[in-house]
Amino acid sequence: MNLEMDGIRVLEMGHTVMGPTCGLVLADMGAEVIKIERAPKGDDTRRLIGFGQGFFLYFNRNKKSLAVDLKSEKGAGLIKKLAASSDVFIENFGPGAVDRLGLGYEDLSKVNPRLIYCSLKGFLPGPYEHRPALDEVVQMMGGLAYMTGPPGRPLRAGSSVVDIMGGSYGVIGILSALYEREKTGKGQFVIASLYESTAFLMGQHMALSAVTKKPVPPMPARVSTWGIYDIFKTREGGEIFIGITSDKQWKAFGEAFSRPDLGNDPRVQTNNDRILQRDWLIPALKKVFESKTKEEIIRICEKAGIPFAPIAHPEDLFEDPQLNEGGGLVEVPLPQGGRTKLPRIPVRVGSHQFGLRSNAPAVGEGTREILKSIKLSDEEIEQLKKEGILAF
């Protein structure tokens, strides 16, 4: 089966999360993605501890690896040769780093005018563009951490959400440039960023401030748009989120939970009524939900069409019925042995369900195949390895 990006060669000089996310999406969609790593040890992400231990495994499936001494003239020369036969180049190094290596947009576009060059940075051009940036840095300065934590306690989101989103916006730019190339025959420079991605997330709150002419409170302190949009305790002490956002759902709640006294109470017939009556309504609802188990609440809400969500942990997703039976997970090997399941990219195109074609590569895995495609001989490849230009 041909995938959407079959025949597209991508050089990904990415590290950590943002660049590898961009390459991952393209790789899952069928592109040949060659991960350019530093020789001899490869990407530092391979050796992270703490919360970063799964980064390389997750963000680098379906890729080949080429480990090169990029600071050497021969190493940089290999990348230029590969760029001549590539469609896309991705990098997310610090400001000016690729230019110092002779691998900037101006350098590579001379080698291949059809090349789409995607630079993933902390900031788009402007006063901040030379600053180094991290996901957490832009969450703090872009208002996301303020909106996430309670008042006085800014808190980063519980995932590398901006890195992942910034890399995904890079993909959108690449796809747009590839489409444009079909008409013009020319490549383009594409740039996506962390800070402006965070600002895009904040747009809804900026609009609220513009409309109300008031400062926006953090999410934990907000006055909800919905009368019932809360976490409730269950009989066994667990927690479940219930979101009743329409008057139809409110009627369904009263019937499904055998509480017509609440469902028909004239004080709470509209969403705005329910917002104004929260002082007594939420305690009354707490008693309703505390009288039932989590499984009972799930069963009732699902049947009645009431939005709900058990409060899950990351580990719970391994056995989630939707992800497993719906094909949302793909089985991959673990570096230490054994296997696990990790999410696919969350999109389908026609009958294509983008999955695993190859595991996250070892350092330099794919080197011979890659370099033979640009007419290097086995002898030349071995000589470069002896000189420390390549590692595999």
C-alpha positions in Angstrom: 0.0 0.0 0.0 1.4 3.4 -1.0 1.4 6.0 1.8 0.8 9.7 1.2 4.4 10.7 1.5 6.0 7.8 -0.4 8.9 9.1 -2.5 9.6 12.1 -0.3 13.1 12.1 1.3 13.5 14.1 4.5 16.7 15.0 6.3 15.9 15.6 10.0 18.6 17.3 12.0 16.3 17.3 15.0 16.8 16.7 18.7 14.8 16.3 21.9 11.0 16.7 20.9 10.2 19.5 18.5 12.3 18.5 15.5 11.7 14.8 16.0 8.0 15.3 16.2 8.0 17.0 12.8 10.1 14.1 11.4 7.9 11.5 13.1 4.7 12.8 11.5 6.2 12.8 8.0 7.8 9.3 8.7 4.5 7.8 9.8 2.9 9.2 6.7 5.4 7.3 4.5 8.3 9.7 3.9 11.9 8.4 4.1 13.2 10.3 7.1 16.9 10.2 7.7 17.8 11.3 11.2 21.1 13.2 11.2 22.8 12.6 14.6 26.1 13.6 16.1 28.9 11.0 15.8 30.0 8.9 17.6 27.3 8.6 20.3 24.2 9.9 18.4 21.4 12.1 19.7 21.8 13.0 23.4 18.1 12.2 23.8 19.1 8.5 23.6 20.7 8.9 27.1 18.2 11.1 28.9 17.0 10.1 32.4 14.0 11.3 34.4 11.0 12.3 32.3 13.0 12.2 29.1 13.7 8.5 29.2 11.0 7.6 26.6 11.7 10.5 24.2 13.9 8.7 21.7 11.7 5.6 21.6 8.5 7.5 21.0 9.6 10.3 18.6 11.9 8.4 16.3 10.1 5.3 14.9 10.0 4.8 11.1 13.3 6.7 10.7 16.8 5.8 9.5 19.9 7.1 11.3 23.1 8.7 10.0 25.6 9.6 12.6 28.0 12.2 11.3 30.8 14.5 12.6 29.0 17.7 11.5 31.8 19.9 12.5 34.2 18.3 10.0 34.3 19.5 6.4 33.7 16.0 5.1 30.8 15.4 7.4 29.1 18.7 6.4 29.8 17.8 2.8 27.9 14.5 3.2 24.9 16.4 4.4 25.1 18.7 1.4 25.3 15.7 -1.0 22.2 14.2 0.7 20.4 17.5 0.5 20.9 17.5 -3.3 18.7 14.4 -3.5 16.2 15.3 -0.7 12.9 17.1 -0.7 12.8 18.4 2.9 15.4 19.4 5.5 14.3 19.9 9.1 16.4 21.4 11.9 15.7 22.6 15.5 19.1 23.7 16.7 19.7 26.9 18.6 19.9 30.3 16.8 22.7 30.4 14.2 24.0 26.9 14.9 23.2 25.4 11.4 24.6 28.4 9.7 27.9 28.0 11.5 28.0 24.4 10.2 27.5 25.7 6.6 24.0 24.0 6.5 21.7 27.0 6.6 19.0 27.7 4.2 21.2 29.7 1.9 23.8 27.0 1.8 21.4 24.1 1.0 19.1 25.9 -1.3 22.1 26.6 -3.6 22.7 22.8 -3.7 19.1 22.0 -4.3 16.7 24.9 -5.3 13.7 22.4 -4.9 14.5 21.8 -1.2 11.9 22.7 1.4 13.9 23.9 4.4 12.0 23.8 7.7 13.6 25.6 10.7 11.9 25.0 14.0 12.9 27.7 16.5 11.9 29.3 19.8 10.7 32.5 18.2 9.7 33.7 14.7 11.7 36.7 13.4 11.5 39.6 15.8 13.1 41.1 18.9 13.3 37.6 20.7 14.5 35.5 17.8 18.1 35.2 19.0 17.0 33.9 22.5 17.3 30.3 23.3 14.0 28.7 24.2 12.5 25.6 25.7 8.9 24.3 26.0 8.7 25.3 29.6 10.2 28.8 28.9 7.5 29.7 26.4 4.8 28.2 28.5 5.8 30.6 31.2 6.3 33.7 29.0 3.3 32.9 26.8 0.7 32.8 29.6 0.0 29.0 29.3 1.6 28.2 32.7 -0.4 31.1 34.3 -3.6 29.8 32.9 -2.9 26.2 33.9 -2.0 26.6 37.6 -4.1 28.0 40.4 -3.7 31.8 41.2 -0.1 32.6 42.2 1.2 29.1 41.1 2.1 29.0 37.4 2.3 25.4 36.2 3.5 23.9 33.0 1.1 21.6 31.1 1.6 17.9 31.8 3.2 17.1 28.4 5.6 18.7 26.0 2.6 20.3 24.4 4.2 23.3 22.8 7.2 21.3 21.4 4.7 18.7 19.9 2.4 21.4 18.5 5.3 23.5 17.1 6.7 20.4 15.3 3.2 19.6 14.0 2.8 23.2 12.7 6.2 22.7 11.0 4.6 19.7 9.1 1.7 21.9 8.0 4.2 24.4 6.6 6.2 21.7 4.8 3.0 20.2 3.2 2.0 23.7 2.1 5.5 24.3 0.6 5.5 20.9 -1.2 2.1 21.7 -2.7 3.4 25.1 -3.9 6.5 23.4 -5.3 4.2 21.3 -7.6 3.2 24.6 -9.2 6.5 26.5 -9.2 9.2 23.8 -9.1 10.9 25.8 -6.3 11.6 25.0 -2.7 10.9 27.4 0.2 12.0 28.3 3.7 9.5 27.3 6.3 9.7 28.4 10.0 7.6 27.4 12.9 8.2 28.3 16.5 7.5 27.6 20.2 6.5 31.0 21.4 4.1 31.9 18.6 2.5 28.4 19.0 1.9 29.2 22.6 0.4 32.6 21.7 -1.9 30.8 19.3 -3.1 28.6 22.2 -3.6 31.8 24.2 -5.7 33.4 21.5 -9.0 32.3 23.0 -8.1 34.0 26.3 -6.8 37.1 24.6 -10.1 37.4 22.8 -11.9 37.0 26.2 -9.9 39.8 27.6 -10.6 42.0 24.6 -14.3 41.4 24.8 -14.7 41.8 28.6 -12.0 44.4 29.1 -10.9 42.5 32.2 -7.9 40.4 33.2 -8.3 36.7 32.5 -8.2 34.5 35.6 -6.3 31.1 35.6 -8.4 28.1 34.6 -8.7 26.8 38.2 -10.2 30.2 39.3 -12.4 30.8 36.2 -16.1 31.3 36.2 -17.0 28.4 33.9 -19.0 28.9 30.7 -21.0 25.9 31.8 -23.0 25.4 34.9 -21.8 21.9 35.5 -18.2 21.3 34.4 -16.6 19.7 37.4 -14.8 16.7 39.0 -16.9 14.7 41.4 -16.1 11.9 43.9 -17.6 8.5 43.4 -18.8 6.0 46.0 -15.5 4.1 46.1 -13.5 7.3 46.4 -12.4 7.7 42.8 -13.0 10.8 40.7 -14.9 11.5 37.5 -15.4 14.6 35.4 -19.0 15.5 34.3 -19.7 18.2 31.8 -23.3 19.2 31.2 -23.2 21.8 28.5 -26.8 21.9 27.1 -30.3 22.0 28.5 -31.1 18.8 26.7 -28.2 17.1 28.6 -29.6 18.5 31.9 -33.0 17.0 31.2 -31.3 13.7 30.4 -29.4 13.8 33.7 -32.5 14.2 35.7 -34.1 11.2 34.0 -31.0 9.0 33.9 -30.1 9.5 37.5 -33.7 9.3 38.8 -33.6 12.9 40.0 -36.6 14.6 38.3 -36.6 17.0 41.2 -33.3 18.4 39.9 -34.0 18.0 36.2 -37.4 19.8 36.5 -36.4 22.4 39.1 -37.5 25.8 37.6 -34.4 27.5 39.1 -32.0 25.5 36.9 -33.6 25.0 33.5 -31.0 26.9 31.5 -27.2 26.8 31.5 -27.0 30.4 32.7 -29.5 29.5 35.5 -27.2 26.6 36.6 -24.2 28.9 36.7 -26.0 31.3 39.0 -27.2 28.5 41.2 -23.9 26.6 41.6 -23.7 27.4 45.4 -26.4 24.9 46.2 -26.5 22.9 42.9 -22.9 21.5 43.0 -23.2 20.2 46.6 -26.5 18.5 45.6 -24.8 16.9 42.6 -21.9 15.7 44.7 -24.4 13.7 46.8 -25.8 12.2 43.6 -22.4 11.0 42.3 -21.1 10.0 45.7 -23.9 7.5 46.0 -22.8 5.6 42.9 -19.7 3.7 41.8 -17.5 5.0 38.9 -18.7 2.2 36.7 -22.4 3.0 37.4 -21.8 6.6 36.6 -20.0 5.7 33.3 -22.8 3.3 32.3 -25.6 5.9 33.0 -23.8 8.8 31.4 -22.9 6.8 28.3 -26.5 5.6 27.8 -27.9 9.1 28.4 -25.4 11.0 26.2 -23.9 13.0 29.1 -20.2 14.0 28.6 -18.1 12.3 31.2 -14.4 11.3 31.8 -12.8 9.1 34.4 -9.6 10.7 35.7 -6.9 8.6 34.0 -3.2 8.2 34.5 -0.8 7.8 31.5 -0.4 4.1 32.4 -4.2 3.6 32.0 -4.0 4.3 28.3 -2.2 1.0 27.6 -5.4 -0.9 28.2 -7.9 1.7 27.0 -10.6 0.0 24.9 -10.9 2.9 22.5 -7.2 3.1 21.7 -6.8 -0.7 21.5 -9.9 -1.7 19.6 -9.9 1.4 17.5 -6.3 0.9 16.5 -4.9 4.0 18.2 -1.9 2.2 19.5 1.0 0.6 17.7 3.2 -2.1 19.2 6.9 -1.3 19.5 9.9 -3.0 21.1 11.5 -1.6 24.2 15.3 -0.9 24.3 15.7 -3.1 27.3 13.7 -6.0 25.8 10.0 -6.7 25.7 7.4 -4.8 23.9 4.9 -2.0 24.6 2.2 0.0 22.8 2.4 3.7 22.0 0.1 6.1 20.2 -0.1 6.4 16.4 -0.4 9.9 14.9 -4.0 10.9 15.5 -5.2 11.1 11.9 -6.4 8.8 9.2 -6.5 9.5 5.5 -8.9 7.3 3.5 -8.1 3.7 4.5 -4.6 4.5 5.6 -3.9 3.9 9.3 -0.3 5.2 9.8 1.7 2.7 11.9 5.0 1.1 12.4 7.3 0.3 9.5 10.6 0.3 11.4 11.6 0.7 15.0 13.5 3.7 16.4 17.0 3.2 14.9 20.2 2.3 16.5 23.0 4.9 16.0 23.9 4.9 12.3 21.4 2.2 11.4 20.8 2.6 7.7 24.1 4.3 6.9 25.2 2.1 4.0 21.8 2.2 2.3 21.6 6.0 2.7 25.1 6.7 1.4 24.9 4.3 -1.4 21.9 6.2 -2.7 24.3 9.1 -3.3 26.8 6.8 -5.0 29.3 6.3 -2.2 31.1 2.9 -2.4 31.6 0.5 0.5 35.3 1.4 0.5 34.5 5.1 0.8 32.0 4.5 3.6 34.5 2.3 5.5 37.2 5.0 5.2 34.8 7.7 6.6 34.1 5.4 9.5 37.8 4.9 10.2 38.3 8.6 10.1 35.5 9.1 12.7 33.4 11.1 10.3 30.7 8.3 10.5 29.5 6.1 13.4 27.6 2.9 12.9 
